Amino acid sequence: MTDLHYLTATQLAKKIRDKELSCLELLEIYLDRVSRHNPVLNAIIVLDEQGARARAHEADQALAHADIWGPLHGVPMTIKESFNVAGQPTTWGVPTLKDNIALGDALAVTRMKAAGVTLFGKTNVPFMLADWQSFNEIYGTTNNPWDITRTPGGSSGGAAAALAAGMTGIEAGSDIGASIRNPAHYSGVFGHKPTMGILPTTGHALPGKNVPADISVIGPLARGANDLEIATLAMAGVDGRNARGLTLKLPSSRKKHLKDFKVGVLLEDENCAQDGDLTDQLQAKIEHLARRGVQIDDKARPVADTKRAHLIYLMLLRAATATRLSDDALETHRNRAFASDPDDFSYKAIVDRAVTMSHTEWLVWNEKRELLCREWAAFFDSYDLLLTPIAASAAFPHNQAGERADRTILVNNTPEPEVDQLFWAGLPSAVFLPATCAPAGLTRSGLPCGLQIIGSHMSDLTTIHFARLMEESIGGFVAPEGYA
């Protein structure tokens, strides 16, 4: 790939260090592309051109004096709208927060700036970050560069679309229900959901919320696996009270080559109907990896009962997001939960119980999660990784009618509940594990897809390294047509 705007952030940073182009020149390339392509895609919804040009000029001056700020010196970056950036709105797509202007930068923003980036804009999200589509009443709908009639994913949908269209150099998003992994999969880019807690979420919260939410993490999206590692390490590290006595050192991958890895594969499960078009493409990539020496076990299972594991995830997920609900909404859920059949385990019934459970009940579910964590730990005694889908299908057409819980998507031409896909989201998320999305080519319908690489606790650099090996062996990011 020769188009400058489609180089990885690592490659762009090298060109700047080698003085093949200036930081300001590179920024102008991306700003020009935003002016040409963003009106159709609506991925970048806040721009700070003046501030970014001043930052790029300062970066050029620093470089002239051999002062390199970090590994991403001068690389233009956008960031998910839900991160605080001083002087810019942080709304989470909520109309009542449209005038909420951040007073300071989120810690992740501070750390990425320390790594050298030139931050020039923010990218679109769904209302309350609660959808696999990215639309809201403030900023409108973001479209997928591969097919503008389809979603780019959510909730980091604007981030993935901007990367896929070559409108930014690197991105950062957040993930509680595949909100990094799903957009990466739908848009054909890389994404990393880290081990929970290693990337502090300070400054990524609704106003008045200071305690990190259960399950929720932040992490990078990029056009290359090397970028994921650099950005993960840049944003990682102990914060707050713990910083007085603790440090973080993520271990490097002990396995260096594809033939060194023994992996489990789970491409289908009873909890989520899978589209054959996607499954066939992922299977083809698995077979390629096997030919390259990866030891594949498609009978391996990380937990004995995936249905139980999924229920645990949904209960803890919806308990974690309950703090986003109004008192009236909580009262409605409470009344429905009280009146529901105890044997009803439909998604809506689960939500009603989860968002209104007592702390004692939450502790019981948390205990169940701990037992799941131990099952996973035993699995990783025998396997290095687990490879799975990220969703039930490739990107689906925009569908914004009604509540998400009532919407369906076509899977093998049959309507299936959209929320069933949360199974793949929750498999690693419920137990705090790292998961990297690596591009896995195009389905027969010509849409991008990704493979989820799940690793053991704190093995973030291993899942990213495997994504790097995949990139070298079977290819990585492919640009959609029309954005050269």
C-alpha atoms as one frame of an Amber mdcrd trajectory, in Angstrom:
protein
   0.000   0.000   0.000   1.598   3.255  -1.113  -1.011   5.868  -0.163   0.581
   7.953   2.585  -2.667   8.409   4.480  -3.068   4.628   4.770   0.309   3.965
   6.348   0.298   2.779   9.936   1.034   5.231  12.715   4.383   3.506  13.220
   5.294   4.036   9.569   4.127   7.655   9.649   6.202   8.366  12.745   9.298
   6.948  11.035   8.778   9.150   7.985   8.574  12.167  10.282  11.712  11.172
  12.202  13.507  10.582   8.886  12.306  14.047   7.806  10.611  12.754   4.673
   7.701  15.029   5.574   6.900  17.457   8.366   4.344  17.043  11.121   2.380
  19.974   9.714   2.427  18.555   6.184   1.063  15.256   7.433  -1.656  16.952
   9.453  -2.745  18.937   6.393  -3.030  15.711   4.382  -5.467  14.307   6.922
  -7.405  17.559   7.291  -7.819  17.658   3.517  -9.116  14.089   3.519 -11.560
  14.941   6.297 -12.921  17.832   4.240 -13.423  15.527   1.230 -14.677  12.283
   2.774 -16.167  13.102   6.161 -19.340  14.816   4.843 -20.524  11.413   3.587
 -19.162   9.281   6.431 -19.778  11.624   9.392 -17.097   9.860  11.425 -15.267
  12.900  12.823 -17.719  15.204  14.557 -15.424  17.685  16.352 -12.399  19.353
  14.724  -9.722  21.542  16.302  -7.767  22.614  13.223  -6.197  25.688  14.804
  -5.023  23.883  17.914  -3.762  20.926  15.894  -1.770  23.138  13.522  -0.142
  24.863  16.483   0.729  21.478  17.993   2.129  20.183  14.685   4.244  23.325
  14.271   5.595  22.858  17.794   6.368  19.199  16.987   8.312  20.273  13.906
  10.315  22.771  15.928  11.094  20.126  18.538  12.251  17.695  15.869  14.527
  20.355  14.360  16.312  20.400  17.732  16.454  16.571  17.878  13.785  16.547
  20.586  11.569  13.537  19.862   8.541  13.522  22.131   7.767   9.833  21.826
   7.227   6.904  19.450   4.290   8.654  17.732   5.903  12.086  17.360   3.763
  14.155  15.004   1.249  11.441  14.101  -2.248  12.935  13.646  -4.818  11.323
  15.938  -8.540  11.501  16.567 -10.233  10.064  19.635 -13.643   8.757  20.621
 -16.020  11.536  21.658 -16.484  10.070  25.134 -12.915  10.976  26.192 -12.455
  14.360  27.811 -10.369  16.774  25.738  -9.916  20.192  27.304 -12.180  22.813
  25.767 -14.162  20.316  23.689 -17.613  18.764  24.247 -17.938  15.365  25.883
 -21.548  14.268  25.372 -21.615  10.448  24.984 -24.284  11.222  22.367 -26.694
  12.439  25.063 -28.635  15.572  24.004 -28.790  16.993  27.533 -24.961  16.933
  27.622 -24.440  18.796  24.329 -23.020  21.796  26.209 -20.783  19.754  28.521
 -17.300  21.154  27.826 -14.359  19.286  29.348 -12.112  21.305  31.637  -9.131
  19.003  31.186  -7.786  16.054  29.217  -8.515  12.432  30.038  -5.438  10.586
  31.283  -5.340   8.559  28.056  -5.231  11.820  26.078  -2.400  13.118  28.242
  -0.446   9.918  27.781  -0.990   9.753  24.019   0.154  13.363  23.726   3.239
  12.388  25.721   3.795   9.686  23.091   3.874  12.505  20.544   0.503  12.531
  18.756  -1.152  15.584  17.252  -4.769  15.338  18.396  -7.051  17.080  15.922
 -10.605  15.800  16.433 -13.176  13.554  18.075 -15.185  10.712  16.539 -18.844
   9.766  16.723 -20.599   7.435  19.168 -24.121   6.127  19.832 -26.342   7.414
  22.621 -24.729   6.463  25.960 -22.204   4.329  24.032 -24.894   1.659  24.041
 -25.178   0.329  20.494 -23.315  -1.491  17.728 -24.338   1.400  15.509 -23.033
   4.963  15.914 -25.820   7.526  15.790 -27.238  10.146  18.128 -29.437  13.239
  18.061 -26.498  15.640  18.411 -24.180  14.474  15.644 -26.257  12.162  13.462
 -25.290   8.825  11.891 -21.842   7.513  11.009 -21.580   5.350   7.887 -19.282
   2.448   7.081 -16.663   3.333   4.405 -17.111  -0.127   2.880 -20.836   0.476
   2.331 -22.433   3.682   3.554 -25.789   1.920   3.970 -24.235  -0.165   6.763
 -23.041   0.459  10.297 -19.328   0.900  11.007 -20.021  -0.604  14.423 -20.293
   0.920  17.849 -19.744   2.370  20.166 -16.320   3.324  18.742 -17.838   3.426
  15.265 -16.604   6.855  14.282 -13.091   5.817  15.302 -13.067   2.709  13.097
 -14.669   4.488  10.135 -12.122   7.324  10.297  -9.251   4.833  10.277 -10.715
   2.735   7.458 -11.229   5.824   5.280  -7.696   7.086   5.908  -8.833  10.227
   7.733  -6.670   9.756  10.840  -3.447   8.092  11.881  -4.507   6.285  15.047
  -7.480   6.154  17.425  -8.589   5.211  20.917 -11.962   3.893  22.022 -13.650
   2.094  24.884 -15.154  -1.357  25.294 -17.635  -2.963  27.654 -19.626  -4.915
  25.072 -17.172  -5.172  22.131 -17.224  -1.411  21.514 -13.624  -1.531  20.255
 -13.651  -5.024  18.768 -16.985  -4.791  16.962 -16.186  -1.584  15.004 -12.748
  -2.973  14.167 -14.428  -6.122  12.806 -17.110  -4.252  10.840 -14.679  -1.711
   9.392 -11.637  -3.894   8.757  -9.111  -2.401  11.201  -7.213  -3.590  14.267
  -8.499  -3.086  17.805  -7.386  -4.124  21.270  -9.500  -4.606  24.392  -6.930
  -4.768  27.179  -6.881  -6.658  30.430  -9.233  -4.674  32.640  -7.532  -2.036
  34.745  -4.170  -1.716  33.018  -5.238   1.331  30.989  -6.742   3.828  33.468
 -10.121   5.214  32.442  -9.707   8.525  34.276 -11.419  11.195  32.198 -13.556
   8.709  30.302 -16.796   8.933  32.277 -20.125  10.691  32.444 -20.148  13.893
  34.510 -20.141  13.100  38.229 -18.906   9.517  37.780 -15.517   8.930  39.380
 -15.423   5.185  40.050 -14.346   3.021  37.069 -17.226   0.893  35.803 -17.060
  -2.887  36.084 -15.940  -4.627  32.849 -15.391  -1.355  30.970 -11.953  -0.627
  29.474 -10.301   1.761  27.050  -7.923   0.786  24.266  -6.497   1.585  20.822
  -7.706   1.092  17.263  -5.264   1.231  14.358  -4.333   0.060  10.875  -1.501
  -2.130  12.144  -0.689  -4.427  15.051   2.518  -2.560  15.906   0.412   0.548
  16.485  -1.747  -1.354  18.973   1.293  -2.286  21.025   2.758   1.213  21.031
  -0.558   2.841  21.976  -1.396   0.221  24.603   1.964   0.714  26.303   1.604
   4.486  26.013  -1.782   4.530  27.771  -1.011   1.757  30.273   0.294   2.233
  33.779  -0.798   2.574  37.364  -2.715   5.714  38.267  -4.026   7.402  41.402
  -3.348   6.118  44.912  -1.788   2.883  43.686   0.916   4.769  41.815   2.721
   5.409  45.107   3.619   1.754  45.487   2.757  -0.220  42.356   4.142  -0.396
  38.849   2.949  -2.226  35.728   5.177  -4.319  33.499   3.356  -6.310  30.841
   5.215  -9.480  29.849   6.316  -9.861  26.243   5.080 -12.839  24.264   7.089
 -15.972  25.081   6.061 -17.424  21.732   7.695 -15.674  18.785   6.533 -17.557
  15.661   3.205 -18.925  14.487   4.451 -22.492  14.811   5.115 -21.881  18.521
   1.437 -21.324  19.339  -1.177 -23.823  20.449  -4.636 -22.291  20.154  -8.204
 -23.287  20.745 -10.812 -22.325  18.148 -14.498 -21.666  18.802 -16.319 -20.378
  15.715 -19.905 -21.331  16.614 -21.915 -21.572  19.809 -25.526 -22.210  20.796
 -25.818 -18.726  22.305 -25.487 -16.929  18.965 -26.489 -17.983  15.459 -23.551
 -17.436  13.078 -23.761 -16.290   9.478 -22.190 -18.862   7.175 -20.553 -16.183
   5.036 -18.557 -14.959   8.052 -17.862 -18.409   9.479 -16.483 -19.666   6.161
 -14.084 -16.731   5.898 -12.839 -17.146   9.458 -12.451 -20.895   8.935 -10.355
 -20.238   5.829  -8.017 -18.052   7.870  -7.805 -20.670  10.617  -6.816 -23.252
   8.024  -4.154 -20.902   6.676  -2.754 -20.501  10.173  -2.693 -24.272  10.563
  -0.688 -24.574   7.344   1.767 -22.083   8.797   2.310 -24.337  11.795  -0.162
 -23.076  14.399  -1.373 -25.995  16.509  -5.160 -25.809  16.183  -7.697 -27.508
  18.454 -11.264 -26.808  17.357 -12.677 -28.949  20.172 -11.152 -26.848  22.963
 -13.554 -25.043  25.266 -12.507 -22.457  27.859 -15.556 -23.066  30.080 -17.803
 -26.056  30.563 -21.092 -24.188  30.186 -21.093 -21.239  27.779 -24.780 -20.547
  28.387 -24.110 -20.046  32.086 -21.034 -17.940  31.301 -23.104 -15.705  29.029
 -25.768 -15.221  31.693 -23.097 -14.205  34.210 -21.757 -11.660  31.752 -25.177
 -10.171  30.989 -26.061  -9.827  34.668 -22.778  -8.091  35.500 -22.782  -6.024
  32.304 -26.229  -4.608  32.874 -25.515  -4.050  36.559 -22.459  -2.032  35.498
 -24.452   0.117  33.061 -27.329   0.680  35.504 -25.675   3.861  36.791 -26.398
   5.445  33.383 -30.156   5.093  33.882 -32.542   7.680  35.274 -34.545   7.060
  38.451 -37.716   6.693  36.401 -36.122   4.120  34.127 -34.829   2.158  37.108
 -38.281   2.148  38.662 -39.768   0.759  35.440 -37.159  -2.014  35.390 -37.798
  -2.751  39.067 -41.542  -3.133  38.553 -41.039  -5.427  35.567 -38.479  -7.526
  37.432 -40.851  -7.962  40.367 -43.678  -9.073  38.065 -41.593 -11.354  35.827
 -41.632 -15.136  35.736 -38.574 -16.483  37.639 -38.021 -18.913  34.776 -37.952
 -16.147  32.161 -34.371 -15.707  30.941 -35.137 -13.607  27.889 -32.769 -10.690
  27.354 -35.207  -8.039  28.595 -36.031 -10.030  31.724 -32.324 -10.401  32.449
 -31.825  -6.650  32.062 -34.729  -5.900  34.431 -33.185  -8.081  37.138 -29.588
  -6.996  36.540 -30.073  -3.234  36.746 -32.117  -3.488  39.952 -30.312  -6.250
  41.855 -29.160  -5.649  45.413 -25.497  -5.450  46.350 -25.791  -8.843  48.017
 -27.129 -10.314  44.789 -24.302  -8.682  42.854 -21.766 -10.313  45.163 -23.279
 -13.710  44.351 -22.884 -13.075  40.617 -19.367 -11.793  41.177 -18.560 -15.038
  42.963 -19.853 -16.942  39.951 -17.532 -14.831  37.792 -14.563 -15.768  39.949
 -15.247 -19.430  39.260 -15.356 -18.607  35.538 -11.977 -16.900  35.859 -10.575
 -20.108  37.317 -11.969 -22.166  34.452 -10.261 -19.833  31.990  -6.998 -20.016
  33.929  -7.098 -23.819  33.659  -7.731 -23.523  29.920  -4.621 -21.390  29.510
  -2.564 -24.034  31.256  -2.945 -26.010  28.016  -3.478 -23.343  25.338  -1.833
 -20.050  24.468  -4.906 -18.375  22.954  -8.539 -18.830  21.981  -9.676 -17.669
  18.523 -13.341 -16.720  18.040 -15.629 -14.469  15.986 -16.426 -10.986  17.228
 -19.988 -10.842  15.926 -22.643 -12.952  14.234 -22.050 -11.459  10.784 -20.228
  -8.771   8.874 -21.549  -5.195   9.075 -25.339  -5.016   8.847 -27.533  -2.278
   7.290 -28.468   0.729   9.396 -31.464  -0.055  11.591 -32.309   2.620  14.139
 -35.965   1.850  14.770 -37.092   1.163  18.326 -34.997  -0.202  21.162 -31.847
  -2.153  20.483 -33.197  -5.124  22.429 -36.060  -5.433  19.921 -34.010  -5.144
  16.733 -32.960  -8.055  14.563 -30.251  -8.645  11.976 -30.228 -11.131   9.131
 -28.124 -14.210   9.818 -28.263 -16.737   6.968 -31.278 -14.734   5.710 -33.106
 -15.336   8.981 -33.912 -12.530  11.456 -31.991 -13.043  14.700 -31.851 -10.823
  17.808 -29.071  -8.269  17.459 -28.201  -8.573  21.149 -27.357 -12.274  20.819
 -23.968 -11.149  19.522 -23.098  -9.961  22.999 -22.069 -13.562  23.617 -18.806
 -13.041  21.731 -18.310  -9.700  23.444 -18.742 -11.145  26.890 -16.670 -14.287
  26.500 -13.420 -12.468  27.461 -14.953  -9.309  28.938 -16.776 -10.915  31.842
 -13.491 -12.341  33.119 -11.339  -9.247  32.400  -9.203 -10.895  29.687  -7.376
  -9.159  26.809  -8.778  -9.613  23.304  -7.342  -8.312  20.052  -9.272  -7.945
  16.796  -7.143  -8.688  13.728  -8.470  -8.241  10.182  -9.285 -11.576   8.524
  -9.987 -10.533   4.947 -13.306 -10.092   3.169 -16.403 -12.243   3.194 -17.956
 -13.439  -0.066 -20.189 -10.367   0.067 -17.102  -8.139  -0.001 -17.286  -6.904
   3.588 -14.362  -6.912   6.029 -14.251  -9.133   9.082 -11.986  -9.755  12.028
 -10.849 -12.611  14.219 -10.923 -12.254  18.008  -7.701 -13.339  19.716  -8.302
 -13.960  23.430  -5.389 -14.378  25.834  -4.762 -15.028  29.489  -4.763 -12.332
  32.149  -2.122  -9.666  31.431  -1.044 -11.350  28.173  -1.939  -8.278  26.106
   1.373  -8.228  24.284   0.878 -11.876  23.341  -2.537 -11.352  21.729  -1.174
  -8.297  19.908   1.913 -10.239  18.819  -0.266 -13.011  17.386  -2.214 -10.319
  15.494   1.130  -9.066  14.159   2.057 -12.578  13.006  -1.344 -12.887  11.313
  -0.784  -9.537   9.615   2.580 -10.726   8.275   1.238 -14.111   7.182  -2.284
 -13.581   5.872  -2.434  -9.815   5.481  -3.843  -7.045   7.620  -5.722  -3.859
   6.859  -7.218  -3.533   3.390  -8.492  -0.137   2.236 -12.075   0.160   1.001
 -12.529   1.367  -2.567 -13.120   5.028  -3.216 -10.760   6.555  -0.632  -7.397
   6.448  -2.439
